Amino acid sequence: MIGFGTDQVYEYVKHMEPERHKDIQSFLSSRPLIEDLVRIPIQLDALCYGWDQVHNQGPETMTDLYQSIEKGLWRKDIVRLGKSKTGSAVTEDDKVSDTEVEELIENERILVEQLAFTGLCNNIVEFQDKHVTIICRYISTHSTFVDKTLPKLSFLRTSDSSVGKPSRTYHFLHLTLQEYFAARYFVRIWLQNNKADLVCINFDQNEKLHASTSSHTAMKPKDFFAQNKYSSRYNIMWRFATGLLHSGRNGSDELALHFLRYTMQGVEIRMMRRDLGREKKRQRLGEGEPHVPDHAEAQLRIPDRRSGPEEPAKVNRTKMLKPKTIPRPAPEEPVLADGLNILEPGIPERPEACLEAPDLEEEL
């Protein structure tokens, strides 16, 4: 899909929200990352519709923004789904609290979360009817409910509503929205303190398009995280999970939050070391002196507080031309430079101290 240019974004906003377009434009211009995201027309439409939620809560992170958009779209959907409050159908003019909205869409939210998580696990973004049927079987959701629900959800799009049910497919508005709901599912199960397991549905890779065979495993969130924390497939999901735990919207677990954040720092450091190693290797194979940015090496060191101030590192660039003298830092010992916060502020300088806590695994 070809996205909007900056001028087209502003023209669209002005057309959709003539009374509030200046506020929305100001919000986007002050947040370049979000402005880049809403170049996708469907995402921009979601932002405009959920602007009341976005404006009232003043999101500062991508997770905040997605939570605000989610609330706005669920409010839209309770009308489309014909939800009732105190015996009468909800209308657009009714004032419904956030708590009431969450109660009304609980079953729909569970379905969307499981759909997103299963798709991410199987690398599926286009869900066929057979995928949906199998997912519903594992989570004990009636097919009639699904048939009436999915076409009316603002978070999903269907390939063609006029085609028959067997040929119909569904996809999320954007991959990041699928990753967001997958993270919501992961966090919701994690916060149940080992009283529930993740339902990990696995479609046969050779028959994924037909979804004729499948299996499933029940897995604790911390075990799933341990298996997949370094997988690039789940990178954005882990970031959303960290943001959701940090927001505390559906409860929070400080130990789980710290564990996830610290481990994500380790993932970042591992990726930085990998990229640094590749850069050195490319330079060694070529001619001339390898260029290793000073800040890249500085980010991979942390001063030892027990031995006093650290002396500036001396890099012998002559020796770096010789392959045997180039150090290969071990990825299993992630450390951060002084003051480097990759995810969010407030992370201690020595995250490994928390990771080494003897009772961490037992309490998660």
FIMARVO-751065 format. One record per residue (C-alpha): residue in one letter; residue number from 1; x, z, y. Coordinates in steps of 0.25 Angstrom, whole numbers, m for minus. Example, Ala and Ser with C-alpha at 12.3 -4.5 7.8 and 13.67 -1.06 7.14 Angstrom:
A,1,49,31,m18 $
S,2,55,29,m4 $
//
This chain:
M,1,0,0,0 $
I,2,5,m4,14 $
G,3,5,8,23 $
F,4,1,9,38 $
G,5,11,8,49 $
T,6,12,19,60 $
D,7,3,11,69 $
Q,8,m7,8,58 $
V,9,m8,23,54 $
Y,10,m11,27,69 $
E,11,m21,16,70 $
Y,12,m28,20,57 $
V,13,m28,35,61 $
K,14,m34,31,75 $
H,15,m45,23,68 $
M,16,m48,34,57 $
E,17,m47,46,67 $
P,18,m50,41,81 $
E,19,m52,55,86 $
R,20,m40,62,79 $
H,21,m30,50,78 $
K,22,m21,56,88 $
D,23,m19,69,80 $
I,24,m17,62,67 $
Q,25,m7,52,74 $
S,26,1,64,80 $
F,27,1,71,66 $
L,28,7,59,59 $
S,29,17,56,70 $
S,30,23,70,69 $
R,31,24,69,53 $
P,32,31,56,49 $
L,33,30,58,34 $
I,34,15,60,35 $
E,35,14,48,44 $
D,36,21,40,34 $
L,37,12,45,23 $
V,38,m1,41,30 $
R,39,4,26,31 $
I,40,m4,25,18 $
P,41,m18,22,23 $
I,42,m25,31,13 $
Q,43,m16,43,16 $
L,44,m19,40,31 $
D,45,m34,40,28 $
A,46,m32,53,21 $
L,47,m25,59,33 $
C,48,m36,55,43 $
Y,49,m47,60,34 $
G,50,m40,74,31 $
W,51,m35,75,46 $
D,52,m43,87,49 $
Q,53,m36,95,37 $
V,54,m22,89,41 $
H,55,m24,92,56 $
N,56,m29,106,54 $
Q,57,m18,110,44 $
G,58,m7,103,51 $
P,59,1,99,39 $
E,60,16,99,40 $
T,61,20,95,25 $
M,62,15,83,16 $
T,63,8,94,7 $
D,64,0,99,19 $
L,65,m4,86,23 $
Y,66,m9,82,9 $
Q,67,m16,95,8 $
S,68,m24,92,21 $
I,69,m27,78,17 $
E,70,m32,84,3 $
K,71,m41,93,10 $
G,72,m47,83,19 $
L,73,m49,73,8 $
W,74,m56,83,m1 $
R,75,m66,86,10 $
K,76,m69,72,10 $
D,77,m71,71,m5 $
I,78,m80,83,m7 $
V,79,m90,74,1 $
R,80,m87,62,m7 $
L,81,m88,70,m20 $
G,82,m102,76,m16 $
K,83,m97,90,m17 $
S,84,m107,101,m14 $
K,85,m106,114,m6 $
T,86,m117,124,m7 $
G,87,m126,114,m14 $
S,88,m125,103,m5 $
A,89,m115,91,m4 $
V,90,m104,92,5 $
T,91,m104,83,17 $
E,92,m93,79,27 $
D,93,m99,88,37 $
D,94,m99,100,29 $
K,95,m88,110,32 $
V,96,m81,114,19 $
S,97,m69,123,18 $
D,98,m56,120,11 $
T,99,m59,130,0 $
E,100,m73,124,m2 $
V,101,m67,110,m3 $
E,102,m57,114,m14 $
E,103,m68,120,m22 $
L,104,m76,108,m21 $
I,105,m65,98,m25 $
E,106,m58,107,m36 $
N,107,m61,98,m48 $
E,108,m58,85,m40 $
R,109,m45,91,m35 $
I,110,m41,95,m49 $
L,111,m43,81,m54 $
V,112,m35,75,m43 $
E,113,m24,84,m45 $
Q,114,m23,81,m60 $
L,115,m24,67,m57 $
A,116,m13,67,m48 $
F,117,m4,76,m56 $
T,118,m6,68,m69 $
G,119,m3,55,m62 $
L,120,10,60,m56 $
C,121,14,65,m70 $
N,122,11,51,m76 $
N,123,16,43,m64 $
I,124,2,38,m62 $
V,125,m4,34,m48 $
E,126,m16,25,m53 $
F,127,m25,33,m62 $
Q,128,m33,25,m71 $
D,129,m47,30,m77 $
K,130,m40,33,m90 $
H,131,m30,42,m83 $
V,132,m41,49,m76 $
T,133,m49,51,m89 $
I,134,m37,57,m96 $
I,135,m33,67,m84 $
C,136,m48,71,m84 $
R,137,m48,74,m99 $
Y,138,m36,83,m97 $
I,139,m41,91,m85 $
S,140,m56,92,m91 $
T,141,m62,84,m80 $
H,142,m75,76,m83 $
S,143,m73,61,m81 $
T,144,m87,60,m73 $
F,145,m81,70,m63 $
V,146,m69,61,m62 $
D,147,m76,48,m60 $
K,148,m85,54,m49 $
T,149,m73,60,m42 $
L,150,m61,51,m42 $
P,151,m67,40,m34 $
K,152,m72,49,m23 $
L,153,m58,56,m21 $
S,154,m51,53,m8 $
F,155,m37,56,m15 $
L,156,m39,44,m24 $
R,157,m42,29,m24 $
T,158,m47,21,m34 $
S,159,m43,7,m38 $
D,160,m57,1,m36 $
S,161,m69,9,m36 $
S,162,m77,m4,m41 $
V,163,m70,m5,m54 $
G,164,m75,2,m67 $
K,165,m70,16,m70 $
P,166,m60,12,m81 $
S,167,m52,3,m72 $
R,168,m53,12,m60 $
T,169,m40,19,m55 $
Y,170,m37,30,m45 $
H,171,m25,33,m37 $
F,172,m21,43,m26 $
L,173,m21,39,m12 $
H,174,m6,41,m12 $
L,175,4,45,m22 $
T,176,8,58,m14 $
L,177,m7,62,m15 $
Q,178,m6,61,m30 $
E,179,7,70,m29 $
Y,180,0,80,m20 $
F,181,m12,82,m29 $
A,182,m2,83,m41 $
A,183,5,94,m34 $
R,184,m8,101,m31 $
Y,185,m11,101,m46 $
F,186,3,106,m49 $
V,187,2,117,m39 $
R,188,m12,121,m43 $
I,189,m7,123,m57 $
W,190,6,130,m53 $
L,191,m2,140,m45 $
Q,192,m10,145,m57 $
N,193,2,153,m61 $
N,194,3,147,m76 $
K,195,m12,148,m78 $
A,196,m13,133,m79 $
D,197,m4,121,m83 $
L,198,m2,107,m77 $
V,199,m10,97,m85 $
C,200,1,86,m87 $
I,201,m6,73,m92 $
N,202,4,63,m98 $
F,203,m1,48,m100 $
D,204,7,40,m110 $
Q,205,17,32,m102 $
N,206,15,20,m110 $
E,207,0,20,m108 $
K,208,m1,26,m95 $
L,209,m9,14,m89 $
H,210,m19,16,m100 $
A,211,m18,31,m101 $
S,212,m23,30,m115 $
T,213,m14,42,m120 $
S,214,m10,55,m113 $
S,215,m6,69,m116 $
H,216,m5,81,m107 $
T,217,3,94,m106 $
A,218,1,107,m99 $
M,219,12,112,m91 $
K,220,16,123,m82 $
P,221,18,119,m67 $
K,222,32,125,m67 $
D,223,36,117,m80 $
F,224,31,104,m75 $
F,225,39,106,m62 $
A,226,51,109,m70 $
Q,227,50,96,m78 $
N,228,47,88,m66 $
K,229,53,94,m54 $
Y,230,64,83,m53 $
S,231,55,71,m55 $
S,232,53,62,m43 $
R,233,39,60,m48 $
Y,234,34,74,m44 $
N,235,43,75,m31 $
I,236,32,74,m21 $
M,237,22,82,m30 $
W,238,32,94,m30 $
R,239,33,93,m15 $
F,240,18,94,m14 $
A,241,18,105,m24 $
T,242,28,113,m15 $
G,243,19,110,m3 $
L,244,7,115,m10 $
L,245,13,128,m15 $
H,246,18,130,m1 $
S,247,5,128,6 $
G,248,m2,138,m3 $
R,249,m15,131,m1 $
N,250,m19,134,m16 $
G,251,m11,146,m18 $
S,252,4,147,m18 $
D,253,15,152,m27 $
E,254,28,156,m19 $
L,255,36,156,m32 $
A,256,31,143,m36 $
L,257,33,137,m22 $
H,258,47,142,m21 $
F,259,51,137,m35 $
L,260,45,123,m32 $
R,261,51,122,m18 $
Y,262,65,126,m23 $
T,263,65,117,m35 $
M,264,61,106,m26 $
Q,265,73,109,m18 $
G,266,81,107,m31 $
V,267,74,94,m33 $
E,268,78,89,m19 $
I,269,92,94,m21 $
R,270,93,87,m34 $
M,271,89,74,m28 $
M,272,98,75,m16 $
R,273,110,77,m25 $
R,274,106,65,m34 $
D,275,105,56,m21 $
L,276,118,62,m16 $
G,277,125,59,m30 $
R,278,119,45,m30 $
E,279,124,42,m16 $
K,280,138,47,m20 $
K,281,138,38,m32 $
R,282,134,26,m25 $
Q,283,145,28,m15 $
R,284,155,30,m26 $
L,285,152,17,m32 $
G,286,153,10,m19 $
E,287,165,9,m9 $
G,288,168,19,2 $
E,289,166,34,4 $
P,290,153,39,m1 $
H,291,144,44,10 $
V,292,138,58,7 $
P,293,129,63,18 $
D,294,134,77,22 $
H,295,120,82,23 $
A,296,118,78,8 $
E,297,129,87,3 $
A,298,126,98,12 $
Q,299,112,98,7 $
L,300,117,101,m7 $
R,301,125,113,m3 $
I,302,120,127,0 $
P,303,130,138,5 $
D,304,132,150,m4 $
R,305,127,162,4 $
R,306,135,172,m5 $
S,307,149,166,m1 $
G,308,147,165,14 $
P,309,146,152,23 $
E,310,148,139,16 $
E,311,160,131,21 $
P,312,157,116,24 $
A,313,158,107,12 $
K,314,170,98,12 $
V,315,167,84,6 $
N,316,179,76,2 $
R,317,174,62,4 $
T,318,187,57,m2 $
K,319,185,63,m15 $
M,320,170,59,m15 $
L,321,175,45,m18 $
K,322,180,49,m32 $
P,323,168,51,m41 $
K,324,174,62,m49 $
T,325,175,71,m37 $
I,326,161,70,m32 $
P,327,153,82,m36 $
R,328,140,81,m43 $
P,329,131,92,m39 $
A,330,122,98,m50 $
P,331,107,95,m48 $
E,332,103,108,m55 $
E,333,108,117,m44 $
P,334,100,113,m32 $
V,335,104,119,m18 $
L,336,101,117,m4 $
A,337,109,116,9 $
D,338,107,127,19 $
G,339,94,125,26 $
L,340,89,113,18 $
N,341,74,114,15 $
I,342,70,102,7 $
L,343,55,105,5 $
E,344,50,116,15 $
P,345,56,126,24 $
G,346,58,141,19 $
I,347,66,137,7 $
P,348,77,147,5 $
E,349,91,142,5 $
R,350,94,146,m9 $
P,351,82,141,m17 $
E,352,90,142,m30 $
A,353,89,158,m29 $
C,354,74,156,m31 $
L,355,75,146,m42 $
E,356,84,156,m50 $
A,357,74,167,m49 $
P,358,73,172,m64 $
D,359,58,174,m63 $
L,360,55,161,m56 $
E,361,50,153,m68 $
E,362,42,164,m74 $
E,363,34,166,m62 $
L,364,31,152,m59 $
//
